[in-house]
Amino acid sequence: MKRIMLLASVGLVALLVMAVQPTYSMLHVDLEVRKLEGGGAVEIGYSVGSSPHRYEMIISVMPVDELKDVPDILIVGAGGRPGWSSAVTGLYDHITAELKIRGIAASVEMVDIGDLGSEMDTNDVIIIAEAVDMDEEAAADLMAWVMDGGRLICVGPSSLPFCQKLVDKRWTGPDDFLRVKYQRLNGYRIDAVEASTYAQALSLRTSAPVWALEKRYLDDLGAITIGYLHHDEDGDLVTSAMVPLGEGRLILFGGPVSQPSVVAGDAAISWDIVQLIVSGALWSTAEPEFTAFPLSADARAGTFISSMDGDLVVLAYSPQSHVPLYGRTVVAAS
């Protein structure tokens, strides 16, 4: 009798779990872009079916210097197989799931740092999400790869291989390596936080990591703030930034993945990385424009005008995770 009751209880729990699981049926947004006569603007048409839940929809328009499909992604592990760290596996799991939900077929692979040299392709995006120990020659090769057009994302202190070190208030290391300084983000004052245009357009979630980057050193590199700016009397701090290097881009997150603050680290950073990639932000030539549509569960259709011109990536999504919504199209200049 006890066994029957136990099996019944297990069955009831299973039914309850199945009942409360979210449904990940993707709402697809049809996007059409028409260039207006005279140039300098485009008309964007959108249509999407109804949803069981109310949600906000955002459409971003990103000017880019290169039109391409969503690239393959390499996540670098410093420990190597089979001892992948939680930072590496966490990003892998969340990025893979996020791409799958959107129906994107891009490959995501984990690669040992020792094998990175043979795996690098400037068509890929490489992510380093933990402290790495790389000799100067290998670090210089990675920097050259970025300069040749690669996109490198580094999350957390000591994740950037070609970085000078500040020792006794003096920078040490090769002269062409970058001077980037991380600082703990102590406290979170909402009135002292400013969201960048990229963060607003893409609903980036990593707003208060444990570590942030000192803005004054980023300014020396010509960096663009893509995350959140924390104003502090001792100097502004940035949660994430993009540094143009030659033909490529370096993206720096304060991080780390393993120590989240305010939001879950690997989930939030994975969302941010996917948003930056699919929106075209890593290839952007200027800040995006975006239009936010209010909460609704009804079918939506309409048009709006964007003052953007040239090569564009248009992305539609919902910041609400319970309503997966996706649409993407690219527009050539001619």
Order of alpha helices (4+ residues) and beta strands (2+ residues): alpha-beta-beta-beta-beta-beta-alpha-beta-alpha-beta-alpha-beta-beta-beta-beta-beta-alpha-beta-alpha-beta-beta-beta-beta-beta-alpha-beta-beta-beta-beta
